[in-house]
């Protein structure tokens, strides 16, 4: 006996208009709207699980909403706007992480749709802002271990925490897209690869060997070579993301310090909550 067929169509225009209108509001408001929009994404994708459902382009419609959510995160009316400051993005992410959505499920839902619709450049641009700033001029180590004062006056590693929060959402989004590990590694490469090109010349791989930009002719040739020599040896996404996301000293070694603990705490907290999505 077959299932009855149901036809679903989602018109995202009203939600997108709401997201656009919210782009110019305060960071805490944008964070709240972002979390609510993520619930709409979940509802849209749930229709795909209904036996016999005809979803009529639901993924592409969800992708349109996710692109508008990117602009909301950045506080711009266009997701690719060049004028976005680091503070616009980090303020919204901070409210998501600390108040609105510390579990990270809203961010994971957003990331799932963005990746499934191949909006890699927008994700990569957010990672770029979090690591080297909107103008690309920040020192990665100084930025990573920079401290801010909390509500009690006690300093904390704000940037490392937000990077852990966002990076863990990237991992969840990747695993929601595919459970094939080689495909997961390729998705990881698509959003983190530019960080390889920011590594100091002669960064060592996992065996301590030197992968030199003076030998491999820069750009994607270097990125592909480094990924093949080093990253492909890892057998879990968290290690791969750590290898790529953590800043390095000029000798090629990773930064290790208190900010690492802050990053790992935020990363693990989100992963523990979103692993059942």
C-alpha positions in Angstrom: 0.0 0.0 0.0 1.5 3.3 -1.0 1.6 6.6 0.9 -0.9 9.3 0.0 0.9 12.2 -1.7 1.1 15.7 -0.2 2.3 18.8 -2.0 4.2 21.4 0.0 5.2 24.8 -1.3 6.7 27.5 0.9 6.6 31.2 -0.1 9.6 32.8 1.6 9.1 36.4 0.5 7.4 37.6 3.7 10.1 36.1 5.9 12.9 37.5 3.7 11.3 41.0 3.9 11.2 40.7 7.7 14.8 39.6 7.8 15.8 42.6 5.6 13.9 45.0 7.8 15.6 43.6 10.9 19.1 44.1 9.4 19.4 47.6 10.6 18.2 46.9 14.2 20.3 46.4 17.3 22.5 43.2 17.6 20.3 41.6 20.2 17.2 42.1 18.1 19.0 40.6 15.1 20.0 37.6 17.1 16.4 36.9 18.2 15.1 37.2 14.7 17.9 34.9 13.4 16.9 32.2 15.9 13.2 32.5 15.0 14.1 32.3 11.3 16.2 29.1 12.0 13.0 27.5 13.3 11.3 28.3 10.1 14.2 26.6 8.2 13.7 23.5 10.4 10.0 23.5 9.6 10.7 23.7 5.9 13.1 20.8 5.9 10.9 18.7 8.1 8.4 18.5 5.2 11.0 16.4 3.3 10.6 13.7 5.9 6.9 13.2 5.3 6.2 10.0 3.4 4.9 10.8 0.0 5.6 14.5 0.3 6.2 16.6 -2.8 8.3 19.5 -1.6 8.4 21.6 -4.8 11.8 23.2 -4.5 11.8 23.6 -0.7 15.6 23.4 -0.5 16.1 26.3 -2.8 13.5 28.3 -1.0 15.2 27.5 2.3 18.4 28.7 0.7 16.9 32.1 -0.1 16.0 32.5 3.6 19.4 31.4 4.7 21.1 34.0 2.5 18.9 36.7 4.1 19.9 35.4 7.5 23.5 35.9 6.5 22.8 39.6 5.9 21.0 39.7 9.2 24.1 38.3 11.1 26.3 40.9 9.5 23.8 43.8 9.9 23.7 44.6 6.2 20.9 44.6 3.6 23.2 42.6 1.3 25.0 39.5 2.4 28.1 40.3 0.3 28.3 44.0 1.4 31.9 45.1 1.7 31.2 47.7 4.4 30.3 45.2 7.2 32.5 45.8 10.3 33.8 43.0 12.5 31.8 44.5 15.4 28.5 44.2 13.5 29.0 40.4 13.1 30.6 39.7 16.4 27.9 41.6 18.4 25.1 39.5 16.8 27.0 36.2 17.3 27.8 37.2 20.9 24.1 37.6 21.7 23.3 34.3 20.0 26.0 32.5 21.9 25.5 34.1 25.3 21.8 34.7 25.5 19.5 33.6 22.6 20.9 30.3 21.3 23.9 29.0 23.4 23.1 25.4 22.2 23.9 26.4 18.7 21.0 24.6 17.1 19.8 27.7 15.3 23.3 28.3 13.8 23.5 24.6 12.9 20.2 24.7 11.0 21.4 27.8 9.2 24.7 26.2 8.3 23.1 23.0 7.1 21.0 25.0 4.5 23.9 27.3 3.5 26.2 24.3 2.8 23.5 22.2 1.1 22.9 25.1 -1.3 26.6 25.7 -1.8 26.8 29.2 -0.3 30.4 28.5 0.7 31.7 32.0 -0.1 29.3 33.6 2.4 30.3 31.2 5.2 34.0 31.7 4.3 33.6 35.4 4.6 32.2 35.1 8.1 35.1 33.0 9.1 37.5 35.5 7.5 35.9 38.3 9.6 36.2 36.3 12.8 39.8 35.4 12.2 41.4 38.4 10.5 38.8 41.1 10.5 36.6 42.7 7.9 39.6 44.4 6.3 41.8 41.3 6.6 44.4 43.2 8.6 44.1 41.6 12.1 46.9 39.6 13.6 45.4 36.1 13.9 47.0 35.3 17.3 46.4 38.6 18.9 42.8 38.5 17.6 42.3 35.0 18.9 43.5 35.7 22.4 42.0 39.2 22.8 40.0 39.6 25.9 36.8 41.6 26.7 35.3 42.5 30.0 32.2 40.5 31.0 29.2 41.8 32.8 31.0 41.2 36.1 34.1 43.0 35.0 36.0 39.7 34.7 37.8 39.4 31.3 37.1 36.5 29.0 38.4 35.4 25.6 35.5 36.7 23.5 36.9 36.1 20.0 38.1 32.5 20.8 34.7 31.7 22.2 32.8 33.0 19.2 35.1 31.2 16.8 34.5 28.0 18.7 30.8 28.6 18.6 30.7 29.3 14.9 33.2 26.5 14.0 31.3 23.9 15.8 28.2 24.9 14.0 30.1 24.5 10.7 30.9 20.9 11.8 27.3 20.2 12.6 26.2 21.7 9.3 28.7 19.5 7.4 27.5 16.3 9.1 23.9 17.2 8.4 24.7 17.5 4.7 26.5 14.1 4.4 27.6 11.2 6.5 30.3 10.2 4.1 33.6 11.3 5.6 35.5 12.0 2.4 32.6 14.3 1.4 32.7 15.9 4.8 36.4 16.7 4.4 35.7 18.3 1.0 33.0 20.5 2.5 35.4 21.5 5.3 38.0 22.4 2.7 35.6 24.6 0.8 35.0 26.9 3.8 38.3 26.8 5.7 40.8 26.5 2.8 41.8 30.2 2.7 43.2 29.8 6.2 45.9 27.5 4.9 47.1 30.3 2.7 47.5 32.5 5.8 49.8 30.0 7.5 53.4 31.1 7.9 55.7 29.9 5.1 57.0 26.4 5.9 54.2 25.3 8.4 54.9 21.7 9.4 52.4 19.0 8.7 51.4 16.3 11.2 54.8 14.5 10.8 56.7 17.6 11.3 57.7 17.9 7.7 57.8 21.3 6.1 55.3 22.3 3.4 56.9 25.3 1.8 55.2 28.0 -0.3 58.6 28.6 -1.9 58.4 25.1 -3.3 54.7 24.9 -4.1 53.6 27.8 -6.2 51.2 29.7 -3.9 47.4 30.0 -4.1 45.3 26.9 -4.5 48.3 24.8 -5.5 49.7 25.3 -2.0 46.3 24.8 -0.4 45.6 21.6 -2.2 49.1 20.2 -1.5 48.9 21.1 2.2 45.5 19.6 2.5 46.6 16.4 0.8 49.9 16.1 2.8 48.5 17.0 6.2 44.7 17.3 6.6 43.8 14.1 4.7 45.7 12.1 7.4 43.1 13.0 10.1 40.0 10.8 10.7 37.7 13.2 12.4 36.2 16.6 11.5 37.0 18.3 14.8 40.7 17.7 14.5 40.6 18.9 10.9 38.8 22.1 11.9 41.2 22.7 14.8 44.2 22.2 12.5 42.9 24.8 10.1 41.2 27.3 12.5 43.9 27.7 15.1 46.4 30.5 14.4 50.1 29.7 14.1 53.4 31.4 15.1 56.0 32.2 12.5 57.7 28.9 13.2 54.5 27.2 12.1 53.4 25.9 15.5 49.9 26.4 16.7 49.1 28.9 19.4 48.3 27.1 22.7 47.1 29.0 25.7 44.1 30.0 27.8 42.2 31.1 24.7 42.5 27.6 23.4 40.5 26.4 26.4 37.8 29.0 25.8 37.6 27.9 22.1 37.3 24.3 23.1 34.7 24.9 25.8 32.4 26.8 23.3 33.0 24.2 20.6 32.2 21.2 22.8 29.2 22.8 24.4 27.6 23.3 21.0 28.6 19.9 19.7 27.1 18.2 22.8 23.8 19.9 22.2 23.5 19.6 18.4 24.8 16.1 18.0 21.2 14.7 18.2 19.8 17.1 15.5 
